[in-house]
């Protein structure tokens, strides 16, 4: 008993149209096939074909949720100290790497906004 394996050019069942799935389902020997197949929707047809072919899909594992980082509460003095450090780094790098300079400017800008909120 050999299982039919899909050809390279055959698309997966989930991507087929209902009309194509019905044609495949009608080829499968089963009692009351024609009546039952005509009444099935796409999900039922896919399940029927997979069961007939012996294909068992494992449910997709849920993606692990990212854990939220603990928010670090900074004082206004700590924020200003970080701004000064970032400005020193920006001056030290000169104009060598524009991408790095852009990142540093963005960080400084965000810290400045944060310092205004802490006032």
C-alpha positions in Angstrom: 0.0 0.0 0.0 1.7 3.1 -1.2 0.5 6.6 -0.1 0.1 9.2 -2.7 2.5 12.0 -2.2 1.8 15.3 -3.8 3.8 16.2 -7.0 6.2 19.0 -6.9 3.9 21.2 -9.0 0.8 20.3 -6.9 -0.1 23.0 -4.5 -1.0 22.3 -0.8 -4.6 21.5 0.0 -5.2 24.7 1.9 -4.3 26.7 -1.1 -6.7 24.9 -3.5 -10.1 26.1 -4.5 -13.3 24.4 -3.4 -13.9 23.2 -6.9 -10.4 21.5 -7.1 -10.9 20.0 -3.6 -14.3 18.5 -4.7 -12.7 16.9 -7.7 -10.1 15.3 -5.5 -12.7 14.2 -2.9 -14.9 12.6 -5.5 -12.0 10.4 -6.6 -11.8 9.0 -3.0 -13.9 5.8 -2.6 -16.4 6.4 0.2 -20.1 5.6 0.7 -22.4 8.5 -0.3 -19.4 10.3 -1.7 -21.0 12.5 -4.2 -23.8 13.7 -2.0 -21.6 14.3 1.0 -18.8 16.0 -1.0 -21.3 18.4 -2.6 -22.5 19.6 0.8 -19.0 20.1 2.3 -17.3 23.5 2.7 -13.6 24.0 2.2 -12.5 23.2 5.8 -14.5 20.0 5.7 -13.2 19.0 2.3 -9.6 19.5 3.4 -10.1 17.5 6.6 -11.8 14.7 4.6 -9.0 14.5 2.0 -6.3 14.6 4.7 -8.1 11.8 6.6 -8.4 9.7 3.5 -4.8 10.2 2.6 -3.6 9.5 6.1 -2.1 13.0 6.6 -2.0 14.0 10.3 -1.3 17.6 11.0 0.0 18.6 14.4 -1.4 21.8 15.7 1.0 24.7 15.3 2.8 25.5 18.5 1.9 28.9 19.9 4.6 31.5 19.7 6.2 32.1 23.1 5.2 35.5 24.4 7.9 38.0 24.9 8.3 38.9 28.5 8.0 42.6 29.1 11.2 44.2 30.5 10.9 45.6 33.9 10.7 49.4 33.6 13.6 51.1 35.1 12.6 54.3 36.9 15.2 56.9 36.5 15.6 60.2 38.3 16.0 63.4 36.4 19.7 63.5 37.4 20.3 60.0 36.0 18.6 60.9 32.8 20.7 64.0 32.3 23.9 62.0 33.1 23.0 59.5 30.4 22.4 62.4 27.9 25.9 63.8 28.7 27.4 60.3 28.2 25.7 59.9 24.8 26.8 63.3 23.7 30.4 62.4 24.6 30.1 59.2 22.5 28.6 61.2 19.6 31.5 63.6 19.7 34.1 60.9 20.1 32.9 59.0 17.0 33.1 62.1 15.0 31.3 61.7 11.7 32.7 58.3 10.9 29.4 56.3 11.0 26.3 58.3 10.1 24.0 55.4 11.1 25.5 55.2 14.5 25.3 59.0 14.9 21.6 58.9 13.9 21.0 56.3 16.6 22.8 58.3 19.3 20.8 61.5 18.3 17.5 59.5 18.6 18.5 58.2 22.0 19.4 61.7 23.2 16.1 63.1 21.9 14.1 60.4 23.7 16.0 61.0 26.9 15.4 64.8 26.7 11.7 64.1 26.3 11.8 61.9 29.3 13.6 64.5 31.4 10.9 67.0 30.6 8.2 64.6 31.8 10.1 64.0 35.0 10.2 67.8 35.8 
